[in-house]
Amino acid sequence: MLVVALEGAQGVGKTTLLHSLEAAGYAVEGEVFCDVSNRPLHPQSFLNETVWVGEWFQRVMRRYPSPLLIVDRSPHSAVCYAHAHNAVLHSLVDAGVRELRDAGINIVTLNITCREDVLWNRVTERLAREPAREKLNEGSLEHLHMAMTFYDEHPWDHQVDNTDGGALEHVLELLRKLAE
């Protein structure tokens, strides 16, 4: 089984790409599958991010032996956004990825990038439509810089720029190559 995880900072266009891939007939899983909004801890607390990681692994295993699954984010994102104990979470994620690989489930990461000024514009426009995202620090330029640094420095398998919103063709081409 191959799992292609779309990665990138908030606003790069992962969800839009995922919807387009689903419309093209691909099996997809969105990011919002584990509601932590009614819990007493911050959504990006270590415990909530750990629960998210566990749920991520479970939903991928539930799709086994599907040949291809495209997901919005991999568990590596939790390492970026968790407010504490990132090294512990990183070890947990790496161990889970290794166990899946040993079971024949291979995760390939695709980092979606975007020029910072365009990205900040997208983020602020989305915040105007979805103010609840403020709880995730999406209204903070400092937070965006932190996320962009994480995504720029992490060793992803592939990368596609989506500054102009035209990444879909590149993603489809990559999916064809991966399927060979």
Rosetta silent file (secondary structure, phi, psi, omega in degrees, C-alpha in Angstrom):
SEQUENCE: MLVVALEGAQGVGKTTLLHSLEAAGYAVEGEVFCDVSNRPLHPQSFLNETVWVGEWFQRVMRRYPSPLLIVDRSPHSAVCYAHAHNAVLHSLVDAGVRELRDAGINIVTLNITCREDVLWNRVTERLAREPAREKLNEGSLEHLHMAMTFYDEHPWDHQVDNTDGGALEHVLELLRKLAE
SCORE:     score description
SCORE:     0.000 S_00000001
   1 L     0.000  139.370  177.299    0.000    0.000    0.000 S_00000001
   2 E  -114.375  128.857  175.795    1.200    3.490   -0.842 S_00000001
   3 E  -115.037  120.859  176.712    0.163    6.509    1.232 S_00000001
   4 E  -104.927  116.225 -177.361    0.951    9.921   -0.259 S_00000001
   5 E  -102.242  118.998  175.072    0.803   12.613    2.414 S_00000001
   6 E   -79.535  123.863 -177.589    0.343   16.217    1.305 S_00000001
   7 E  -117.932  169.412  175.800    2.357   18.425    3.642 S_00000001
   8 L   138.278  161.477 -179.943    2.914   22.144    4.035 S_00000001
   9 L   -63.389  163.116  177.596    2.059   25.146    6.144 S_00000001
  10 L   -57.808  133.931  175.566   -1.528   26.285    6.593 S_00000001
  11 L    93.355   -1.899 -178.793   -2.879   27.895    3.433 S_00000001
  12 L   -74.521  -17.599  177.202   -0.579   26.311    0.829 S_00000001
  13 L   112.938   18.896 -179.405   -3.540   24.554   -0.802 S_00000001
  14 H   -60.736  -47.840 -177.202   -3.446   20.996    0.534 S_00000001
  15 H   -65.084  -41.315  176.929   -7.198   20.747    1.065 S_00000001
  16 H   -61.542  -44.732  177.501   -7.970   22.214   -2.363 S_00000001
  17 H   -62.001  -42.485 -179.503   -5.567   19.735   -3.969 S_00000001
  18 H   -60.722  -43.000  177.912   -7.109   16.882   -1.992 S_00000001
  19 H   -62.627  -41.493  178.467  -10.611   17.807   -3.225 S_00000001
  20 H   -65.141  -39.366  178.636   -9.341   17.941   -6.820 S_00000001
  21 H   -67.784  -38.006  177.027   -7.652   14.543   -6.447 S_00000001
  22 H   -64.150  -41.643  178.382  -10.825   13.078   -4.986 S_00000001
  23 H   -64.064  -26.886  178.247  -12.807   14.461   -7.946 S_00000001
  24 L   -83.585    0.510  174.843  -10.266   12.754  -10.233 S_00000001
  25 L   102.067    3.818  179.066  -11.112    9.410   -8.594 S_00000001
  26 L   -81.104  148.189  173.609   -8.352    9.015   -6.020 S_00000001
  27 L   -77.148  127.043 -176.630   -9.003    7.658   -2.524 S_00000001
  28 E  -133.773  158.903  172.294   -8.391   10.492   -0.054 S_00000001
  29 E  -134.144  127.670  177.946   -8.585   11.253    3.671 S_00000001
  30 L   -77.308  172.635 -178.945   -8.907   14.818    4.954 S_00000001
  31 L   -75.863  -36.035 -173.062   -7.066   16.269    7.917 S_00000001
  32 L   -87.869   93.864  178.945  -10.085   16.815   10.161 S_00000001
  33 L  -133.936   -7.166 -177.308  -10.972   13.362   11.437 S_00000001
  34 L  -131.783  101.513 -176.364  -10.180   13.746   15.122 S_00000001
  35 L   -80.311  114.299  177.869  -12.148   16.497   16.865 S_00000001
  36 L  -110.230    9.086 -174.104  -10.158   17.960   19.745 S_00000001
  37 L   -67.834  -26.793 -177.291  -12.165   21.186   19.990 S_00000001
  38 L   -98.430   13.732  178.944  -14.204   20.131   23.020 S_00000001
  39 L   -91.921  155.420 -175.532  -11.246   18.942   25.082 S_00000001
  40 L   -73.254  -12.751 -179.095   -9.875   20.983   27.985 S_00000001
  41 L   -95.232  159.053  175.446   -6.377   21.218   26.445 S_00000001
  42 L   -58.655  142.568 -178.786   -5.221   23.472   23.618 S_00000001
  43 L   -54.896  -26.938 -178.692   -5.787   21.751   20.237 S_00000001
  44 L  -106.333   24.495  174.501   -2.024   21.716   19.657 S_00000001
  45 L   -68.736  161.664  179.067   -1.046   20.455   23.091 S_00000001
  46 H   -55.928  -46.760 -177.791    1.301   17.480   23.263 S_00000001
  47 H   -65.243  -43.975  178.522   -1.514   15.144   24.340 S_00000001
  48 H   -65.497  -39.234  177.420   -3.945   16.280   21.637 S_00000001
  49 H   -67.311  -34.743  177.489   -1.259   16.029   18.952 S_00000001
  50 H   -65.733  -41.779  175.741   -0.346   12.557   20.237 S_00000001
  51 H   -61.175  -43.237  179.485   -4.004   11.483   19.959 S_00000001
  52 H   -58.982  -44.544  179.391   -4.075   12.941   16.428 S_00000001
  53 H   -60.978  -46.085  178.822   -0.974   10.913   15.484 S_00000001
  54 H   -60.892  -42.460  177.446   -2.525    7.703   16.840 S_00000001
  55 H   -64.816  -36.685  178.555   -5.755    8.367   14.949 S_00000001
  56 H   -60.527  -49.411  179.504   -3.759    9.077   11.776 S_00000001
  57 H   -61.323  -40.584 -179.764   -2.051    5.674   11.955 S_00000001
  58 H   -64.317  -43.898 -177.777   -5.375    3.957   12.683 S_00000001
  59 H   -67.409  -32.925  175.561   -7.203    5.514    9.740 S_00000001
  60 H   -66.981  -43.985 -179.817   -4.379    4.498    7.380 S_00000001
  61 H   -65.138  -32.158  177.212   -4.447    0.925    8.701 S_00000001
  62 H   -65.279  -26.211  179.997   -8.247    0.814    8.256 S_00000001
  63 H   -84.039  -11.163 -179.691   -7.713    1.535    4.540 S_00000001
  64 L   -63.566  137.444    7.630   -5.264   -1.387    4.153 S_00000001
  65 L  -100.820   36.319  176.270   -4.837   -3.074    1.618 S_00000001
  66 L   -47.153  137.055 -177.238   -5.987   -0.193   -0.598 S_00000001
  67 L   -69.624  -34.564 -176.479   -3.274    0.280   -3.241 S_00000001
  68 E  -146.125  133.129  176.458   -3.111    4.100   -2.939 S_00000001
  69 E  -135.295  132.571  177.179   -4.373    6.594   -0.391 S_00000001
  70 E  -110.895  128.876 -175.103   -3.757   10.351   -0.468 S_00000001
  71 E  -124.416  150.356  174.418   -3.973   12.143    2.866 S_00000001
  72 E   -86.591  101.379 -179.173   -3.976   15.740    4.062 S_00000001
  73 L    84.254  152.423  171.590   -0.882   15.791    6.291 S_00000001
  74 L  -112.931  172.233  178.833    1.293   13.072    7.736 S_00000001
  75 L   -64.469  -14.051  176.761    2.033   12.595   11.437 S_00000001
  76 H   -61.045  -29.457  179.328    5.202   14.653   10.918 S_00000001
  77 H   -61.369  -34.571  179.487    2.975   17.752   10.990 S_00000001
  78 H   -60.745  -33.309  178.649    2.114   17.063   14.625 S_00000001
  79 H   -63.884  -37.849  179.107    5.804   17.469   15.453 S_00000001
  80 H   -66.734  -46.235 -168.689    5.684   20.957   13.945 S_00000001
  81 H   -91.624  -16.945  179.889    2.542   22.126   15.700 S_00000001
  82 L   -61.586  138.564 -177.331    2.787   20.484   19.142 S_00000001
  83 L   -78.428  -12.821 -177.983    3.494   23.053   21.830 S_00000001
  84 L  -158.402  164.247  174.132    5.847   20.805   23.805 S_00000001
  85 L    57.230   38.303 -176.380    7.805   17.544   23.826 S_00000001
  86 H   -61.977  -34.816  179.977    8.445   17.653   20.084 S_00000001
  87 H   -65.538  -38.693  177.870   11.408   15.254   20.323 S_00000001
  88 H   -65.168  -45.605  179.603    9.216   12.645   22.042 S_00000001
  89 H   -63.695  -40.167  178.187    6.513   13.075   19.417 S_00000001
  90 H   -59.324  -43.827  178.252    9.131   12.877   16.639 S_00000001
  91 H   -63.009  -42.159  178.358   10.353    9.512   18.007 S_00000001
  92 H   -61.403  -45.458 -179.495    6.767    8.231   18.201 S_00000001
  93 H   -63.007  -48.143 -179.822    6.072    9.283   14.599 S_00000001
  94 H   -59.771  -40.707  179.270    9.292    7.714   13.292 S_00000001
  95 H   -64.960  -42.028  178.826    8.544    4.442   15.099 S_00000001
  96 H   -64.664  -41.989  178.658    5.012    4.341   13.667 S_00000001
  97 H   -63.019  -41.850  177.982    6.216    5.056   10.132 S_00000001
  98 H   -63.195  -43.002  179.653    8.818    2.255   10.429 S_00000001
  99 H   -63.200  -41.710  177.368    6.198   -0.211   11.694 S_00000001
 100 H   -63.382  -43.857  179.438    3.871    0.627    8.817 S_00000001
 101 H   -59.658  -43.161  178.957    6.725    0.271    6.319 S_00000001
 102 H   -62.924  -25.630  179.386    7.617   -3.141    7.796 S_00000001
 103 L   -91.087    3.373  178.291    3.951   -4.132    7.292 S_00000001
 104 L    91.274   14.466  176.841    4.033   -3.070    3.623 S_00000001
 105 L  -109.151  108.218 -175.916    2.466    0.371    4.029 S_00000001
 106 E  -101.446  129.878 -179.495    4.819    2.958    2.547 S_00000001
 107 E  -104.263  125.048  176.501    4.366    6.649    3.277 S_00000001
 108 E  -115.484  130.121 -178.399    5.621    9.155    0.724 S_00000001
 109 E  -101.885  140.673  178.351    5.554   12.827    1.689 S_00000001
 110 E  -128.304  107.052 -179.353    4.879   15.663   -0.733 S_00000001
 111 E   -83.260  121.852  176.575    5.585   19.137    0.623 S_00000001
 112 E   -94.731  126.209 -177.569    3.417   21.813   -0.991 S_00000001
 113 E  -113.774  167.113  179.363    5.114   25.213   -0.893 S_00000001
 114 L  -160.472  142.922  177.065    3.989   28.766   -1.544 S_00000001
 115 L   -60.289  140.369 -170.803    5.691   32.150   -1.565 S_00000001
 116 H   -57.928  -43.338 -177.705    5.293   33.776    1.858 S_00000001
 117 H   -65.522  -38.816  177.676    3.409   36.923    0.824 S_00000001
 118 H   -67.461  -41.800  179.895    0.866   34.892   -1.174 S_00000001
 119 H   -62.354  -47.046 -179.475    0.566   32.408    1.678 S_00000001
 120 H   -61.393  -38.302  176.837   -0.041   35.101    4.298 S_00000001
 121 H   -61.591  -45.658  178.657   -2.719   36.605    2.061 S_00000001
 122 H   -61.308  -43.493 -177.898   -4.458   33.206    1.773 S_00000001
 123 H   -63.750  -45.523 -178.027   -4.246   32.650    5.536 S_00000001
 124 H   -68.569  -35.473  176.269   -5.731   36.046    6.430 S_00000001
 125 H   -65.098  -40.813  179.637   -8.546   35.635    3.869 S_00000001
 126 H   -68.199  -37.488  177.527   -9.388   32.211    5.307 S_00000001
 127 H   -61.099  -34.957  177.829   -9.328   33.585    8.862 S_00000001
 128 H   -64.364  -34.636  178.493  -11.943   36.146    7.835 S_00000001
 129 H   -83.640  -31.808 -174.833  -14.173   33.238    6.688 S_00000001
 130 L  -130.275   72.644 -175.507  -13.201   30.834    9.489 S_00000001
 131 H   -61.783  -20.516  179.179  -12.325   32.830   12.632 S_00000001
 132 H   -63.379  -20.367  179.678  -12.245   29.673   14.784 S_00000001
 133 H   -68.514  -11.864  176.712   -8.884   28.862   13.155 S_00000001
 134 H   -59.059  -31.429  178.529   -7.414   31.626   15.317 S_00000001
 135 H   -60.820  -21.489  179.650   -7.241   28.991   18.111 S_00000001
 136 H   -94.842   14.839  178.716   -4.608   27.279   15.966 S_00000001
 137 L    65.365   21.442 -176.338   -2.492   30.465   15.912 S_00000001
 138 L   -71.993  -13.129  177.547   -3.139   30.941   12.217 S_00000001
 139 L   -87.724    4.947 -177.300   -3.459   34.709   12.655 S_00000001
 140 L  -104.522  119.907  176.497    0.144   34.996   13.789 S_00000001
 141 H   -63.539  -34.682  176.786    2.812   35.789   11.218 S_00000001
 142 H   -61.605  -41.619  178.031    5.380   34.497   13.721 S_00000001
 143 H   -64.563  -40.602  177.745    3.527   31.169   13.827 S_00000001
 144 H   -63.082  -41.920  177.533    3.474   31.048   10.033 S_00000001
 145 H   -60.765  -41.397  178.297    7.245   31.673    9.950 S_00000001
 146 H   -60.558  -46.410 -179.354    7.745   28.816   12.421 S_00000001
 147 H   -64.766  -44.485 -179.532    5.666   26.471   10.264 S_00000001
 148 H   -62.260  -38.758  177.627    7.376   27.540    7.044 S_00000001
 149 H   -63.332  -45.061  178.035   10.792   26.978    8.630 S_00000001
 150 H   -57.921  -50.278 -176.968    9.763   23.488    9.757 S_00000001
 151 H   -68.213  -31.233  176.937    8.438   22.580    6.305 S_00000001
 152 H   -70.720  -32.774 -173.394   11.476   24.100    4.554 S_00000001
 153 H   -95.054  -18.365 -178.578   13.945   22.189    6.740 S_00000001
 154 L   -73.128  142.791 -179.669   12.253   18.781    7.037 S_00000001
 155 L   -81.374   81.817  178.741   13.520   16.114    4.592 S_00000001
 156 L   -75.940  158.499  179.366   10.365   15.510    2.517 S_00000001
 157 L   -73.774  -37.791 -177.899   10.347   12.960   -0.290 S_00000001
 158 E  -144.233  162.303  179.592    8.997   15.399   -2.914 S_00000001
 159 E  -145.610  140.978  178.077    8.130   19.068   -3.210 S_00000001
 160 E  -138.529  135.207  177.461    5.784   21.086   -5.448 S_00000001
 161 E   -87.168  137.497 -179.598    5.252   24.849   -5.490 S_00000001
 162 L  -125.350   26.036 -179.279    1.649   26.066   -5.390 S_00000001
 163 L   -58.461  -40.988 -177.866    2.189   29.838   -5.333 S_00000001
 164 L   -90.749    3.432  179.765    0.210   30.233   -8.562 S_00000001
 165 L    76.624   10.541 -175.977   -2.391   27.620   -7.557 S_00000001
 166 L  -107.726   31.793 -175.991   -1.317   25.328  -10.405 S_00000001
 167 L   -77.146  -16.904 -173.190    0.237   22.428   -8.489 S_00000001
 168 H   -55.087  -46.835 -178.499   -2.423   19.876   -9.455 S_00000001
 169 H   -60.816  -39.440  178.560   -0.786   18.858  -12.758 S_00000001
 170 H   -66.737  -38.769  178.360    2.568   18.353  -11.016 S_00000001
 171 H   -66.072  -44.198  178.535    0.917   16.277   -8.285 S_00000001
 172 H   -61.991  -39.747  177.754   -0.900   14.134  -10.856 S_00000001
 173 H   -62.818  -43.978  178.322    2.376   13.585  -12.723 S_00000001
 174 H   -62.731  -42.570  179.074    4.082   12.517   -9.491 S_00000001
 175 H   -61.435  -38.810  176.756    1.229   10.126   -8.682 S_00000001
 176 H   -62.970  -43.122  179.265    1.577    8.528  -12.131 S_00000001
 177 H   -64.442  -42.559 -179.625    5.320    8.047  -11.555 S_00000001
 178 H   -65.400  -29.943 -179.031    4.788    6.587   -8.101 S_00000001
 179 H   -75.702  -17.532 -178.810    2.225    4.134   -9.489 S_00000001
 180 L   -69.618    0.000    0.000    4.735    2.734  -12.008 S_00000001
